[in-house]
Amino acid sequence: MRNIPGILFAAAALVLVAGTAPAQQKPDPGRVAGAWALEVNAGGELYYLTLDLRLNDEKLEGGLSEQNGMFKDVPLANVEFDGTTLKFDAKIPTPPDGAERLVKSELKLGGGKLEGAMTVVEMGLTVGVAGVKK
């Protein structure tokens, strides 16, 4: 019972330190908003896409288009940006048969570039992606 003042002092110090901890900053989705030119490398075969991201009530939304017109302005779903990683889903026509399939994308923002992968879920195929802002 003699150490109660010491315990109370330690508890008060912990509360003080916890109360002065820096607040985590909310990710700024504006960092990735805009048009991006993406290059998809599918085993040496290159595809060129445009990713259009815009802010709507502080949330990202947008579309995905293929340069040669295979698909245009396909809406994105489940768009997330945590300050570093951009994730989104889209149902797009894919080789070899042009059937519409779910594609999940995970791209890291760094140095003004997006880099990562797209996965065609149904086929279990993952391809590399690199992009720059237009």
N, C-alpha and C positions, 0 to 999 in steps of 0.2 A: 504494500500500500504506500510505501515511501516514494515510489517512482511515479506516482500519478501526475505530478506536475511535469515531469519529463515526457510522459506519454502524451499529455495534453499539448505540450509545446510542439512535439513532433507532428501530431495530428494537425495542429494549426498551420504549421509550416507546409505540410502537404496540400492543404486546402489553398493556401496562398499561392504556391507554385502552380497548382492545377488551374487556378483562376487566372493566372497570367500567361498561360500557354497560348502561343499564337493560334488564331482561328484558321482552319483550313480554308483556302480560297476555293470558290466555286469555279469549275472549269469554264473557260470562255469559248463557247461554240463558234463565235465570230472568227476565231483563228482558222477554222477550216471552211467557213462559208465562202461560196464562190464557185467558179468553174475550174475543174481540174482535168488535165489531159493525162489519161492513164495508159500505160503500156502493159499488156498482159502477155507473159511468156509461157505458152503452153507447150513445153517440150521442144522449144526452138521455133514454134509457130507463133508469130506475133499478132496480137489483136489490139486495136486502138479504140479506147472508150473515152467518153466524156462523162464525168461525174459532176452534176450540178447540185450544189448544196445551198440552201437558203434558210434564213432564220424566220420562224413564225412563232410569235409569243415566246421567244427565247429557246425554242426547240428547233432542232435541225430537221429538215425534210428535203426531198429532192427527187432527182431522177437520174437514170443511167441510159446512155445512148451509145450505139456502136457506129464507128466512123463511116462504114460502107452501107449503112441503112438496114442492117439485119434486124435491129430493134431501135426504137426511139422513145425517149422520155419514159422508160419503165419506172414506175414509182418505187421508192425505197421504203422498206419496212424496218421496224426495230432499230432505228438510228440512235446510236449512243456515241458520246464523245466524253472521255474522262480527263481531258487536258493533254493527253498524249496519244491515246489509242482511239481510232474511229472504227466503229463496227456498224454494219448494216446488212440487210438481206434484200434480195431482189429475185423475182422469177423471170428469167430471161431464156430465149432460145439458145441452145448450146449445140456444138458439134457432138457427134457426127451426123445426127439426123435432124437438127434444128428444133427438137422438142423443147418445150418450156420446162425448165427445171429450177429448183431453189438453189441460189448461189449465196453463200455466206461470206462476207468480206471482213477482214480485220487488217487495218492499216495503221502504221505508226507515223506520227507527224514528227519530223525532225529536220532542221536546217532548211525549212521551206519546202520539203518534199514529203510525199506519202510513200511508204514502202511496206509491203506485207504480202498477204495471200488472199486468194479467193478459192473457196471450196465448193465444188458442185456436189452437193450432199448425196443425191441419188447414185452418183457414179463413184463416190469416194475419191474424187480427183481434186488435188490441190495444185494451183498454179501461182507463180510469182507475179507480183504487181508492183509497178513503180510509177509515180506520178508527180507532176509539177503543176502549179497553179497557172492558169492561162492569164 
